[in-house]
Amino acid sequence: MAVYAVITFQNTHFALKAKRVLEKSGKMPEMIPVPREFSSNCGFCCKVPWQEKEEVEKILIDNQVDLDRIYRWEKDDEAEKKKKFRFI
């Protein structure tokens, strides 16, 4: 099971700014639609490995990126892959 930090933003401007800032810092965030489990004013969020959460949060705050919330998201990627394909 993988554990991620999902960072939500108030608007798309900050989501895109976060992506630029993190990529410049050598991080490779994954921009995804906000999962159903969470809510946000913006439709996009940033997903990073949980162990990078504190470092990523500091980078964003230092670069004046306005975060909404940071969620812990546990996801079983293997189970998700199996759900998508059913052979009959």
C-alpha positions in Angstrom: 0.0 0.0 0.0 1.3 3.4 -1.0 0.9 6.5 1.3 0.7 9.9 -0.3 0.4 13.5 0.8 -2.4 15.2 -1.2 -2.1 18.9 -1.1 -5.2 20.9 -2.1 -5.4 24.6 -3.1 -8.0 27.4 -3.1 -7.7 27.9 -6.8 -6.0 26.6 -10.0 -3.4 29.5 -9.9 -1.9 28.1 -6.7 -2.0 24.5 -7.9 -0.1 25.4 -11.1 2.3 27.6 -9.1 3.0 24.7 -6.7 3.8 22.4 -9.6 6.3 25.0 -11.1 7.9 25.7 -7.7 8.3 22.0 -6.8 9.7 21.0 -10.2 12.3 23.9 -9.9 13.2 22.4 -6.5 13.8 19.0 -8.0 10.6 17.4 -6.8 8.3 15.7 -9.2 4.7 16.2 -8.0 1.9 14.5 -9.7 -1.0 16.8 -10.4 -4.3 14.9 -10.2 -8.0 15.7 -9.9 -9.0 16.1 -6.3 -10.0 12.6 -5.0 -13.6 12.0 -4.0 -12.6 11.5 -0.4 -11.5 15.2 -0.2 -13.1 18.5 -1.1 -11.5 21.6 -2.4 -12.4 24.8 -4.2 -9.9 23.8 -6.9 -10.3 20.7 -9.1 -6.6 19.9 -9.0 -4.3 18.8 -6.3 -0.7 17.8 -5.9 0.3 14.3 -4.9 3.7 13.5 -3.4 5.0 10.6 -1.4 4.1 10.9 2.3 7.8 10.9 3.4 8.3 14.1 1.4 5.4 16.0 3.0 7.3 18.2 5.4 10.0 19.1 2.9 7.4 19.9 0.2 5.2 21.9 2.6 8.3 24.0 3.6 9.2 24.6 -0.1 5.6 25.8 -0.9 5.4 28.1 2.1 8.8 29.6 1.5 7.6 30.4 -2.1 4.3 32.0 -1.0 2.1 29.2 -2.4 -1.2 29.3 -0.6 -2.2 25.8 0.5 -5.7 24.8 1.4 -5.0 21.5 3.3 -2.7 18.5 3.3 -4.3 15.0 3.5 -2.9 11.6 4.2 -4.1 9.2 1.4 -3.5 5.5 1.7 -4.0 3.8 -1.6 -3.6 0.2 -2.8 -2.3 0.8 -6.3 -2.3 -3.0 -7.1 -5.9 -3.4 -6.1 -6.9 -0.3 -8.3 -5.2 -1.9 -11.3 -7.0 -5.1 -10.8 -10.4 -3.4 -10.6 -10.0 -1.7 -14.0 -9.8 -5.0 -15.9 -12.2 -7.8 -15.6 -12.0 -10.9 -17.8 -15.2 -12.9 -18.4 
